[in-house]
Amino acid sequence: VTYSADLAIEIPGNLSQGGSWYRLDYSPPIGYPRPNTTIAATDIGDVIKFRDGLPGTKYEFWLYYSNGTLHDWLTWTASITT
């Protein structure tokens, strides 16, 4: 039996604009999507699904937004124990 931690990171107000994207980074670097993954805003909708994390582990998450004007703007951060 294998256990893993899954969670959904909600992105309220995601306008799903073309030419914009989010970058999800986290530590420890165990889980999916991989740390520093870049995802087009049009592909996300309202949620980024994180899975295969280590159960009972404190994770630090950082979500950055970029577009033609902004680059790596920190939009969300959290410490979550899975």
C-alpha positions in Angstrom: 0.0 0.0 0.0 1.3 3.4 -1.0 0.1 6.6 0.6 0.4 10.1 -0.8 -0.9 13.5 -0.1 -3.1 15.4 -2.6 -4.5 18.9 -2.5 -6.1 21.5 -4.7 -4.7 25.0 -4.9 -7.5 27.4 -5.8 -6.7 30.4 -7.9 -9.6 32.8 -7.4 -9.9 35.5 -10.1 -7.8 33.6 -12.7 -8.8 35.4 -15.8 -7.3 32.6 -18.0 -5.8 35.3 -20.2 -3.7 34.2 -23.2 -0.1 35.2 -22.8 0.0 34.7 -19.1 1.1 31.8 -16.9 1.7 30.7 -13.4 4.8 29.0 -11.9 4.3 26.7 -8.9 7.3 26.1 -6.7 7.4 24.2 -3.5 9.7 22.5 -1.0 10.4 19.6 -0.3 10.7 18.8 -4.0 8.5 15.7 -3.9 5.1 15.8 -5.7 3.4 16.5 -9.0 3.4 18.8 -10.9 7.2 19.0 -10.3 8.6 22.1 -8.5 9.0 25.2 -10.7 6.4 23.9 -13.2 5.1 26.6 -15.5 1.4 26.3 -16.5 -0.5 28.6 -19.0 -3.3 30.5 -17.2 -5.7 29.2 -19.9 -4.9 25.6 -18.9 -5.6 26.0 -15.2 -9.1 27.2 -14.7 -9.6 27.7 -11.0 -7.4 25.0 -9.5 -3.9 23.5 -9.7 -4.0 19.9 -8.5 -1.0 18.9 -6.4 -0.6 15.2 -5.9 1.9 12.5 -4.8 3.2 14.6 -1.9 4.7 13.1 1.2 2.1 12.5 3.9 2.6 14.2 7.2 5.2 16.6 5.8 5.3 20.4 6.0 5.4 21.9 2.5 6.2 25.5 1.6 4.3 26.6 -1.6 4.9 29.7 -3.8 2.8 30.6 -6.8 4.1 33.2 -9.2 2.2 35.0 -12.0 3.8 36.3 -15.2 2.6 38.0 -18.4 4.0 40.4 -20.9 4.4 43.1 -18.2 4.9 41.2 -14.9 7.5 38.6 -14.4 7.4 36.1 -11.4 5.0 38.2 -9.3 4.4 36.3 -6.1 0.6 35.9 -5.9 0.3 33.3 -3.2 2.3 31.5 -0.5 1.4 29.0 2.1 2.8 26.5 4.6 0.8 23.3 4.6 1.3 20.1 6.5 0.0 17.3 4.3 
